[in-house]
Amino acid sequence: MKTRTVVIALVALSLATSMLLVPDAKAQNERHKWMYLLYLDADNSLDVNTGPHHASVVGSDFGELKSVGSTNEVVCYVLVDRLAGPANLFKVNKGSMEEMKGFALNGKEINMGDPETLRSFVTYTSSLTPADNTILIFWDHGSLRYVASDDHVSAGGGTDTLTHHEVVQALAGLDVDVICADECNVGQIEIAYEYATNLHAQYLVAAETYTGWRGFPYDATLGEMTKNPDMTSREAAIMMVDQTQLLLNKPPYMGERINTHAAFDLAKTKDLVASMKGLTGLLVGDMGDYINAISKARGNAQYCYGANAENRIDLGTFVEALCAGVADKTIKDACTSVLANLDATVVAVHATGSLDHMIHGLGITMPDHSWEMPSYYSGFSFAGEGWMTFLEAYWSAHGSV
């Protein structure tokens, strides 16, 4: 199975700045309508052959991109680091990959877990080919903590991950309109809220659960963008979900029963978190009265394929079950507010197989015991919006501190 899965602190990104100033000889600096960027970190266990034809996962995605290529209105770039050999920055043309030799990291063993690498990729390509809108896709393993995992950060080895907080650091001040994760487990409220409060991005497209090896259909998504370069950021985010659903509803991919994808309006995430803070504040005040309903709702919101082991639950199912399990009208009204804001936040969602009707698109971390909460969790802005206070009261009420 292919499991591929932003605290703004602007550090001195001198390396990134130096990379921006080396234009390629063939650069075309006319403005495009969209820039389609793929941050492809396969310097790990994902650089494999798989699928019905036992084909290279990376090679298959390259083939799809080349079947469409860049146009005068939509330009596509890929920064790829594979398990063997150096990294390369390519402009994707129809039928070919054009190496961008002016990029300072091109042809070197690089650290895809370094935020300077990501910032350099975005700033260099933006300078090379200015565009009105940018979609940035992460291709790798994903988790609540990171979007890239590099097993060879230098010629001497070493490993590193690109955390969500480092994504914030790398993209601070940059105009990236849509962020997509061709990865597992990134569709969580903690991540969406971190991006919403710290970045200029408008939409996030990600999977609440695990994804199969197939991932996004790059020919269909790039193809739709080249057919309709005037699409808005919202339309682009919804298109990513719709085209992936179309692919996964057809043989042989419809057998991958673990796929979910959703598109989130990041601006609406703030209203969702505010309504959740209102709900949890009410529950904390009388936790002894609501502990049984909360525990039952948590159980109803669990879903399969490893989410339980990592203490992730479906946010929508949890709030729906909680609303059904309490009699107090104030609590019910607060639940209704959360669900309305969740519906406004999730602008597109799909699930396949057994996960259909089990998820609403956005997950949340809710361990049943305090010691199961990862130490890095408190670094998420969402943790300070009443959620940790709620969890601490929940754990205390059933003796799991």
N, C-alpha and C positions, 0 to 999 in steps of 0.2 A: 504494500500500500504506500502510496506517496503521501506522506504527512507533512505538507509544506505549510507546511502550514504554509505630548511629546513633552514648574521649574524651568523657565527659559533662562539659560545662562550662556550668553554669547561669549565663548572663549575665543582666544586669538587663533583664528583659522587661517594662519598664514599660508599653509600648504595649499588650501583650497583656493586662496586668492591668486597664488602664483600659477595654478593650473588654468585659471580663467583667461589668462592673457596670451595664450599660444594658439591662435586660430589656424585652422587647416587651410591648405592652399585652395582646396575646392569648396570652401565654405560659401554658402549662399545666405546672405544676411537679410534677404527680404522677409517680411513678417508673414508668418503662417497663422492659421486660425487655431490649430491645435498642435501641441507637442505630446507625443505618446512615448513615455519613458518606461523602460523595464529594467529594474535593478535585480539582476539574475544571479543570485548566489547559489551556485551548485558545487562549491568547494566543500562538499560534505557527502553524506550518504544518499543524496538525491541525484547524483550524476550516475544514473543507472539506465539499463534497458528494461522496459516493462511494457505492460499493455498487451492487447490481443496479438500484436505483430512483433512483440519483444523488441520494440524500437527504442532508440535513445530518447529519453524524456526531453533533454535539452534540444537535441536535433529535431525532434518532432515540432517543438514550439518555434524553433528557427524556421523550419520549413513553412509553417503556417504564416509567419510574419512575412517571409519572402514572397509568398503567393499573392500578397497584397502590395507591400512596399509603401514607400513615402510618395506623397504627391506634392503639388505646388501649394496645397492648403493644409495638409496634415503631414508632419514629419515624425518619423519613428527612430529612436535611438535605444540601443541595448548595451548596458555595461554588464559583462558576463565574466565570472570567475569560476572555472571548472576544477574538478578534483585533480586533474593533471595539467600542467602547463600554466602559463601566465594568464593574466586578465586582459581583456580587450574591450575597447569601446567601438561599437559599430553603428553606422547609419544603415538602416534597413531600406534597401531599394527593391524594386520588383525583380525577383530572381537572383539577387546578390546581397552580400553584406559588405559594405564599404568601411574599411578600417580607418578610424579617426586617429592618425598618428601624431597629431598635434597635442593630444591629451597627454599630460605628463605621466599619468599612471599606465598608459597603454603599453602592453607588452611586458609588464612587470608582475611579480607575485604580490598581490595587494591584500589588505585587510578589509573585507566587506563588513566587518563588525565595527569599523571605525567611523564615527559620524563625519569626520573630515572627508572620507571617501564619498559618502552620500552627498554632502554639500558640494564637493568638487564636481561630481557628475551632473547635478542639477544646474549649477551656475555656469559650467562650461558649455553645456548644450544650450542653455538659455541665451548665452552670448553668441553662440555659433548660429543659432536659428531662432530668433525671437518669435514668440507666439502669443496670441491673445489668451489662450487657455492651456493648461498643462494637466495631464493625467499621469500619475506616478504609480507604478505597479511594483510591489515587492514579491519576489519569487523565491521561496525557500521554505524551511520549517518555520512555523510561527507558534506563538504562545502568548499567555497573558503578559509575559515579560519582554519578549523580543520579536523582531521580524527578520533577522538574518543571523545565521550561525556559520562561521568560517573555521574550517578545521586546519587551514594552513595560512596563517596570517603573514608569513614571511618565508623566505627560502630556508630558514632554520626551523620552521615549524611553528607551533603555538596555536592556540584557539582563542576566539573572541566572539561575542554576540553583539548585535546592534539592538539595544533596548528601545522601548517606546520613548523613554525620556531622552535618549540620544537622537531619536528621530526628530523630536521637538528642537533639540539643540542644533541639529544639522539644517533644518528647514526654517529656522527662525528668520522672519523678515522676507522670505521668498514666497512668490506667488504660485503655489501648487494648488489647483482647484479641487481635484479629485484624487484621493489616496485609495489605492486598492491593495488588498493582501491576497495573493494567490497562495494561500497558506491555511493552516488549521488554527482555530481557536482565537482569532483576533477580533471577532465580532462581540466584544464585551463592553459593557457600559463604562467600565473604568478607562478603557483605551479611547473610546469615542469622546468621553468628556475631557480627557487629557489633551487630545488634539483640538477639540472645540474651544478650549479656554486658552490655548497657547499658540495656535497656528492660524494662518489665513485660509486654510483649506475649508471648502464648503461641504464636501461629502466624503464619506468613508464607505467603501465596499469591502465586506469581509464575511468570513464564515464563523458563525457561532460555535459550530461543532468541528469535527474533523472533516477533511476533504480527501477525496480519492486521488490517485496518481494523475488523473487527467487534467485537473485544473481548468483555468479559463480557456475558451476557444479563441486563440489569438487571431486566426484568420477572420472569424466572424466579427469580433469586437473592433479590430483595426479596420476591417472592411466596412462596417456600419459607420464608423467615424469618417472614413474617406468618402462614403456616399453622401453623408450629411454633415459636412464640416461646420455648419451653422448651429449644430446642436448645442444646447446650454449645458452647464455643468450638471444640473439635475437630470437632464435627458441622458447625458453620458453615463452617470451612475446607474440609472435605471436600466439603460441598455446593457451594461456589463452583467447585471443580474439576469435580465431576460434572455440574453444570448447564451449564457451558461445553462440556464434552465432548459432551453431548447436543445442544447447538445446532450444534456444528461437525461433527457426524456427519450432518446433514441438508442437503439442497439449500436455497439455493445455496452455503452456506458450506463444505460439505465439500471444495470445490475449493481452499480455502486450505491448502496443504500445508506451511505453515511453523509451524503452531501447536503449542505445548506449554504445559502449565500443571501446577503441582504445589503441594501443601500441605506445609509443613515444621513439625514439632514443634520449636520453638526450644530447649526445654530439652534435647532429645536431641542438638542440634547440638554441644553442649559435649563430649559423649562421642565424637561423630564426630571432632571436631578433635583430641581427646586421642589417639585411636587412629591418626589420620593422623600426628601428631607422633611416635608410636612407630615407625611404618613408615618415615617419611623419615629418622629418626635412624639406623635400621639401614642404610638405603641410602647415606647420606652417608659412613658409615665405610668402605665398600668401593665407592665410586662407579665406580672403574675396572672393577670386575667386572660392574657392573650397567648401565653406560651404554647398551649396545646394547639391552637389554631395555626400559629406560626410554624410549629414543627410539622404539622400535617401538610401545610401548604408547601413547605420546603420539600417534603417527600414527593408530593404530586408533581413538582417542577423538575425533578431529576430526569435525565434522559441517558441513553445508553452510549456505548462506544467510548468508555474511559472518562467521561465527564464527571461521573460520581467520584472517581478516585482523586480528581483534581478539584473537587468541591465547587464545580460550576453548575449552576441551575439556570433554567429559562426564566427570565425576569417576568415576562407576561403571564406565564402559567402560574408562577408563584403569587402574583398579585391577584389574579382571577380566583385562585383557590382560597386565598386569604379573605377576599371579599365575600365569598360564599360561606366561609367558616365563622364569621363574626356577626353579631346581631346589632352592634352599635352603629347607628346611622352616620355618625361623624367619621368613623373608621371606613365605612362603606363609601361615603362620599370622597374621602381621601384616596381610596383605591381607584374609584372611578376617574378621578383627576389624573392619577398616574397612568392609567390605561389609555386615556385620551391623549396624553402627551407622548406616550409610547407609540401610538398609532400615527401621530404627526411626525415623529422622529424616523420611523421605519417607512421609507417611501417605496420600497420594493423588497419582496422576500420570496424565496422558494425553498422547498425542502423535498427530498426524494425518499422513496421507499418508506420504511417504518418511522421515519422522523416527521413525515407529513402530519400536520395537526398536533404535533408535540412541541413545536417551537414557534416563537413569534419573531425570531431574528436576532434578538439581543440577549446575551447572557450576563450573569452577574456571579461574583464569587461569594459563596456563603458556606463556610465550613461549619460543621456541627460542633467542633471543639476548637478552643482558642489556639492550641498548639499546632493545629493544621494550617493556620494562616501563614503564608510565606512572609519572611522578614521584610522583603522589599515592598510589600503591599501598601504600607503607610506612606510611601512616596507618591502614590497616586493622589491627585487633587480630590477625586471622588471620595476617598477614604475620610477626608475631613469635612464632608458635607452631610454629616449625621450618620453615615453608614457604619463606621467603626463604633460609635457610641451605641448604636442599635445592636450591633453584634456582641459587644461586651455585655450589654444588659441581657441579651438572649443567652449567651454562654453562662452567665452568672445564675440565671433563673433555673437552668437545668443542670447546674453543677459541672460544667465542662470547661472551667477556667483552669 
